[in-house]
Amino acid sequence: MKPVIRPERASDEALIADVIRQAFLDHPHSSHTEHFIVAALRREGALTLSLVAEQAGDVVGHIALSPVTVSDGEDGWFGLGPVAVLPSWQGRGIGHALVEEGLARLRAKGAAGCVLLGEPAYYGRFGFKYDPRLVLPGVPPSFFLSLAFGPCVPQGEVSYHAAFEARD
């Protein structure tokens, strides 16, 4: 059954945090702070899109999209992540549906493009790819991926919102 994807509601905040915690619990590259990051983005008013996936009325997934800055001054770029799906619901297309809907909503807002730190094999299906013109310092370059929504791709270092440093 296809999930219902909708914007988060205030009443979803604790559920979202729980989904994120569970989804990243055993992830080998997780800092286990992803739920703190989403809460900090929300508090700072920097959570551009926060969508949940529902199955039978239960929140089973979440995606966050927030603005990033590029050192060349190009505007309209966003960071995708974290994306989280409850372990018992993984492998059923919920993450895929969240990413597709998030990207569609970014395009509808007139965004120029999107970046993320993730698995090229998974995110390549959405059009994300490594582009040496965009750099996220301190991470393996092949895992920092971008997707331009138009012909222009900025060049420079990408910075995520300070909320990505949240630890509690």
C-alpha positions as CSV (number, residue, x, y, z in Angstrom):
1,M,0.0,0.0,0.0
2,K,1.3,3.4,-1.0
3,P,2.0,5.7,2.0
4,V,0.2,9.0,2.6
5,I,2.9,11.8,2.4
6,R,2.0,15.0,4.2
7,P,3.6,18.0,6.0
8,E,4.3,17.4,9.6
9,R,2.0,18.7,12.3
10,A,3.0,20.0,15.7
11,S,1.5,16.8,17.2
12,D,3.9,14.7,15.1
13,E,7.1,16.1,16.6
14,A,7.6,13.3,19.2
15,L,6.6,10.6,16.7
16,I,9.1,12.0,14.2
17,A,11.9,12.0,16.7
18,D,11.1,8.4,17.6
19,V,11.1,7.3,13.9
20,I,14.4,9.0,13.3
21,R,16.0,7.4,16.5
22,Q,14.8,3.9,15.5
23,A,15.8,4.3,11.9
24,F,19.4,5.3,12.7
25,L,19.9,3.1,15.8
26,D,22.0,0.5,14.0
27,H,23.2,2.6,11.1
28,P,27.0,2.3,10.9
29,H,27.6,5.9,9.8
30,S,25.2,7.6,12.2
31,S,26.2,10.0,14.9
32,H,22.8,9.2,16.5
33,T,22.0,12.9,16.6
34,E,19.7,13.1,13.6
35,H,16.6,13.6,15.7
36,F,18.4,16.5,17.5
37,I,19.2,18.0,14.2
38,V,15.6,18.0,13.0
39,A,14.4,19.5,16.3
40,A,17.1,22.2,16.1
41,L,16.2,23.0,12.4
42,R,12.5,23.3,13.5
43,R,13.4,25.6,16.4
44,E,15.6,27.8,14.2
45,G,12.9,28.1,11.5
46,A,15.2,26.4,9.1
47,L,13.1,23.3,8.3
48,T,12.0,24.2,4.8
49,L,10.1,20.9,4.3
50,S,9.3,18.3,7.0
51,L,7.2,15.6,5.5
52,V,5.9,12.4,7.2
53,A,4.8,9.1,5.6
54,E,1.7,7.5,7.1
55,Q,0.5,3.9,6.9
56,A,-2.9,3.2,8.4
57,G,-2.7,6.5,10.2
58,D,0.7,5.8,11.8
59,V,3.8,7.9,11.2
60,V,6.3,5.4,9.7
61,G,8.7,7.7,7.9
62,H,10.1,11.3,7.7
63,I,12.2,13.5,5.5
64,A,13.7,16.9,6.3
65,L,14.9,19.5,3.8
66,S,16.7,22.7,4.8
67,P,18.6,25.5,3.1
68,V,22.3,25.3,2.5
69,T,24.8,27.9,1.5
70,V,27.3,27.7,-1.3
71,S,30.5,29.7,-1.1
72,D,30.0,31.2,-4.6
73,G,26.8,32.9,-3.3
74,E,24.4,30.9,-5.4
75,D,20.9,30.9,-3.8
76,G,18.1,28.4,-3.8
77,W,20.0,25.2,-2.9
78,F,18.8,22.8,-0.2
79,G,20.0,19.9,1.8
80,L,18.1,16.7,1.9
81,G,18.3,14.7,5.1
82,P,17.8,13.1,7.3
83,V,15.4,10.6,5.7
84,A,14.1,8.0,8.2
85,V,11.8,5.0,8.0
86,L,10.9,2.7,10.9
87,P,13.0,-0.5,10.5
88,S,9.9,-2.6,10.3
89,W,8.7,-0.6,7.3
90,Q,12.0,-0.3,5.4
91,G,12.3,-1.9,2.0
92,R,8.7,-1.1,1.1
93,G,9.2,2.1,-1.0
94,I,8.5,4.6,1.8
95,G,11.9,6.2,1.7
96,H,11.6,6.4,-2.1
97,A,8.2,8.0,-1.8
98,L,9.4,10.6,0.7
99,V,12.4,11.6,-1.5
100,E,10.3,11.9,-4.6
101,E,7.7,14.0,-2.8
102,G,10.3,16.2,-1.1
103,L,12.1,16.9,-4.4
104,A,8.8,17.6,-6.2
105,R,7.9,20.1,-3.5
106,L,11.3,21.8,-3.6
107,R,10.9,22.1,-7.4
108,A,7.5,23.6,-6.9
109,K,9.0,26.2,-4.5
110,G,11.4,27.3,-7.3
111,A,14.5,25.7,-5.7
112,A,17.7,25.6,-7.8
113,G,18.9,22.3,-6.6
114,C,19.5,19.9,-3.7
115,V,22.5,18.2,-2.1
116,L,22.9,15.3,0.3
117,L,25.4,13.0,1.9
118,G,24.4,9.5,1.1
119,E,24.8,6.3,-0.9
120,P,25.3,6.9,-4.6
121,A,23.7,3.6,-5.6
122,Y,20.5,4.6,-3.7
123,Y,20.2,8.3,-4.5
124,G,21.4,8.0,-8.1
125,R,17.9,6.7,-9.0
126,F,16.6,10.2,-8.2
127,G,19.2,11.8,-10.4
128,F,21.7,12.7,-7.6
129,K,25.4,12.4,-8.6
130,Y,28.8,13.4,-7.5
131,D,29.9,16.8,-9.0
132,P,33.4,18.0,-8.2
133,R,32.2,21.6,-8.4
134,L,30.3,21.2,-5.0
135,V,32.4,20.2,-2.0
136,L,31.4,19.4,1.6
137,P,34.6,19.5,3.6
138,G,35.5,16.5,5.8
139,V,33.4,13.9,3.9
140,P,34.3,11.4,1.2
141,P,33.6,13.3,-2.0
142,S,31.9,10.4,-3.8
143,F,29.2,10.4,-1.1
144,F,28.4,14.1,-1.4
145,L,25.8,14.2,-4.1
146,S,23.9,16.9,-5.9
147,L,20.9,17.4,-8.2
148,A,20.4,20.6,-10.1
149,F,16.9,21.5,-11.1
150,G,18.1,23.7,-13.9
151,P,21.1,24.2,-16.1
152,C,23.2,26.1,-13.5
153,V,25.3,24.3,-10.9
154,P,27.2,26.5,-8.4
155,Q,30.8,25.9,-7.5
156,G,32.3,25.9,-4.1
157,E,32.0,24.7,-0.5
158,V,28.6,23.8,0.8
159,S,27.6,24.6,4.3
160,Y,24.6,23.2,6.2
161,H,22.7,25.1,8.8
162,A,24.3,25.3,12.2
163,A,21.5,23.1,13.5
164,F,23.5,20.2,12.0
165,E,25.9,20.5,14.9
166,A,23.1,19.8,17.5
167,R,24.0,17.1,20.0
168,D,20.9,17.3,22.3
